[in-house]
Amino acid sequence: MSVEKVETLVIGAGQAGIAMSEHLGKRGAPHLVVERQRIAERWRSERWDSLVANGPAWHDRFPNKLFDKTGPDGFAPASQIVDYLVDYAEQVKAPVRTGVEITSLRKEGEVFIAETADGVIEAKNVVAATGPFQKPIIPPVVPQESGISQIHSANYHNPAQLPEGAVLVIGAGSSGVQIADELRRAGRKVYLSVGPHDRPPRRYRGKDFVWWLGALGQWNIEALQPGLEHVTIAVSGARGGHTVDFRELAASGITLVGPTQKYQDGVLSFSGDLEKNIAGGDANYLGMLQAADAYIAKEGLDFPEEREAHHLGPMPACATDPLLTLDLAKAGVTSIIWATGYALDFSWIKLDIFEPNGRPRHKRGVSEVPGLYFLGLAWLSRRASPFIWGVWHDADYLAGQIAARG
Ligand SMILES: Cc1cc2nc3c(=O)[nH]c(=O)nc-3n(C[C@H](O)[C@H](O)[C@H](O)COP(=O)(O)OP(=O)(O)OC[C@H]3O[C@@H](n4cnc5c(N)ncnc54)[C@H](O)[C@@H]3O)c2cc1C
């Protein structure tokens, strides 16, 4: 079995691994990036075909490169994000080796031992850049024997892959609402199971939501407010970008239902808090408008008025008188898409540094084990951490830490 020695091993060649390579390279720190599949694999095979970036191209990018096919206010399609990351890896001369999976990582003395199918890589430092969204979660609600096709949003690509019939999309974050909308536009009957969520305005008074997050200091928030950890966010860059509005989704023909609770004898039941969840999303939306208005007033900015944005229509009938049960066969539902998020899976790291929820113990990505770093995780240093531009700054910090180790 071969043994290769490197100073710093970066595991994963998504945006995090590539940004890490850039910053290590700038500091003259020798390193190797290994990727089990291809550069930007998740953007290639674990997202749906029509996905576009959630943020406009002026924002969702690295500082040193523009999206040349998407104008600054456009939303880059996933395929262009792949091209962008591949080109960027070339631009920064990232030493990426694809097709190499690290199957286990341990530490012997001062040295990390990373195992691959072809041998061992020994490293003084290791950066785990394997993504914020690693293992799709499908709650064990509907048994496989139900005969209903069940997939996670990570495996949804387009409407044609689903069996004929109605679809229940469970989860109304950015993935769930966009997939539900795409299926409805493809002529499917769609049910959408809606839990607590935020749904900020896409644009307000001439500025995109991501601009407002910057102006209001929210990208730099270091931790989620206690109690809001599980609130998903529904934003969309689809069709030029728009505010996610559950009234519009209902008016378009999607039947909204509350959070999915249990399954028995072909019948799914939903909790009765759909209206409360929509109202919670409305409060988030209106709160953002108010915060933006206050900012404009405080800074004396001459931004156009947009009073109509404050007027929300009445609650949709499916929310005021919600379905509490759904007989799947009677409703013609043949598939369920679980847009229910992801868990971390660091089971390949054989070190005692993980919380029960799978998160590594770390400070800004610096773990308790000297020489081991994490990059790209949600809330690694702040809200921006898992996003394309945020991870670049976290990588800069970690490269500084690694260089300082000597
Ligand atoms: C549906 C969806 C839409 C999103 N849209 C946006 C957006 O518009 N803008 C934005 O900024 N962010 C977006 N994100 C968030 C985030 O930017 C992406 O999740 C992004 O892919 C994270 O990049 P990463 O490099 O941290 O991790 P990943 O892209 O997950 O890359 C990790 C890489 O590590 C590899 N790997 C994993 N384990 C191993 C191993 N053991 N050995 C070797 N290689 C390994 C994987 O193959 C993968 O290529 C979105 C996320 C989702 C789920």
The ligand as a MOL file (V3000), in Angstrom:
LIG
                    3D

  0  0  0     0  0            999 V3000
M  V30 BEGIN CTAB
M  V30 COUNTS 53 58 0 0 0
M  V30 BEGIN ATOM
M  V30 1 C -30.4400 23.1120 -2.9790 0
M  V30 2 C -29.3050 23.9880 -2.5200 0
M  V30 3 C -29.1210 25.2190 -3.1170 0
M  V30 4 C -28.0800 26.0440 -2.6990 0
M  V30 5 N -27.9370 27.2500 -3.3140 0
M  V30 6 C -26.9350 28.0630 -2.9230 0
M  V30 7 C -26.7410 29.3160 -3.5790 0
M  V30 8 O -27.4830 29.6780 -4.4620 0
M  V30 9 N -25.7130 30.1160 -3.1890 0
M  V30 10 C -24.8440 29.7130 -2.1980 0
M  V30 11 O -23.9140 30.4490 -1.8950 0
M  V30 12 N -25.0250 28.5500 -1.5590 0
M  V30 13 C -26.0420 27.7140 -1.8990 0
M  V30 14 N -26.2090 26.5170 -1.2530 0
M  V30 15 C -25.3760 26.2250 -0.0740 0
M  V30 16 C -23.9220 25.8130 -0.3830 0
M  V30 17 O -23.3410 26.8360 -1.1120 0
M  V30 18 C -23.8140 24.5020 -1.1130 0
M  V30 19 O -24.3070 23.4880 -0.2710 0
M  V30 20 C -22.3660 24.1560 -1.5090 0
M  V30 21 O -22.3920 22.9730 -2.2870 0
M  V30 22 C -21.4410 23.9690 -0.3280 0
M  V30 23 O -20.1010 23.8920 -0.8010 0
M  V30 24 P -18.9600 23.1230 -0.0090 0
M  V30 25 O -17.7350 23.1770 -0.8240 0
M  V30 26 O -18.8870 23.5970 1.3830 0
M  V30 27 O -19.5050 21.6310 0.0670 0
M  V30 28 P -19.9320 20.6430 -1.0910 0
M  V30 29 O -20.3600 21.3300 -2.3140 0
M  V30 30 O -20.8610 19.6910 -0.4410 0
M  V30 31 O -18.5530 19.9260 -1.4570 0
M  V30 32 C -17.9740 18.9400 -0.6550 0
M  V30 33 C -17.2360 17.9950 -1.5640 0
M  V30 34 O -16.5830 17.0270 -0.7450 0
M  V30 35 C -16.6000 15.7850 -1.4040 0
M  V30 36 N -16.4170 14.7580 -0.3750 0
M  V30 37 C -17.2750 14.4710 0.6390 0
M  V30 38 N -16.7530 13.4990 1.4270 0
M  V30 39 C -15.5440 13.1950 0.9080 0
M  V30 40 C -14.5160 12.2870 1.2940 0
M  V30 41 N -14.6520 11.5090 2.3710 0
M  V30 42 N -13.4010 12.2140 0.5310 0
M  V30 43 C -13.2560 13.0140 -0.5530 0
M  V30 44 N -14.1890 13.8970 -0.9550 0
M  V30 45 C -15.3210 13.9960 -0.2280 0
M  V30 46 C -17.9620 15.7610 -2.0820 0
M  V30 47 O -17.9840 14.8770 -3.1830 0
M  V30 48 C -18.1430 17.2220 -2.5110 0
M  V30 49 O -17.7450 17.4580 -3.8360 0
M  V30 50 C -27.2170 25.6450 -1.6480 0
M  V30 51 C -27.4120 24.4010 -1.0440 0
M  V30 52 C -28.4430 23.5710 -1.4700 0
M  V30 53 C -28.6510 22.2360 -0.7800 0
M  V30 END ATOM
M  V30 BEGIN BOND
M  V30 1 1 1 2
M  V30 2 1 2 3
M  V30 3 2 2 52
M  V30 4 2 3 4
M  V30 5 1 4 5
M  V30 6 1 4 50
M  V30 7 2 5 6
M  V30 8 1 6 7
M  V30 9 1 6 13
M  V30 10 2 7 8
M  V30 11 1 7 9
M  V30 12 1 9 10
M  V30 13 2 10 11
M  V30 14 1 10 12
M  V30 15 2 12 13
M  V30 16 1 13 14
M  V30 17 1 14 15
M  V30 18 1 14 50
M  V30 19 1 15 16
M  V30 20 1 16 17
M  V30 21 1 16 18
M  V30 22 1 18 19
M  V30 23 1 18 20
M  V30 24 1 20 21
M  V30 25 1 20 22
M  V30 26 1 22 23
M  V30 27 1 23 24
M  V30 28 2 24 25
M  V30 29 1 24 26
M  V30 30 1 24 27
M  V30 31 1 27 28
M  V30 32 2 28 29
M  V30 33 1 28 30
M  V30 34 1 28 31
M  V30 35 1 31 32
M  V30 36 1 32 33
M  V30 37 1 33 34
M  V30 38 1 33 48
M  V30 39 1 34 35
M  V30 40 1 35 36
M  V30 41 1 35 46
M  V30 42 1 36 37
M  V30 43 1 36 45
M  V30 44 2 37 38
M  V30 45 1 38 39
M  V30 46 1 39 40
M  V30 47 2 39 45
M  V30 48 1 40 41
M  V30 49 2 40 42
M  V30 50 1 42 43
M  V30 51 2 43 44
M  V30 52 1 44 45
M  V30 53 1 46 47
M  V30 54 1 46 48
M  V30 55 1 48 49
M  V30 56 2 50 51
M  V30 57 1 51 52
M  V30 58 1 52 53
M  V30 END BOND
M  V30 END CTAB
M  END
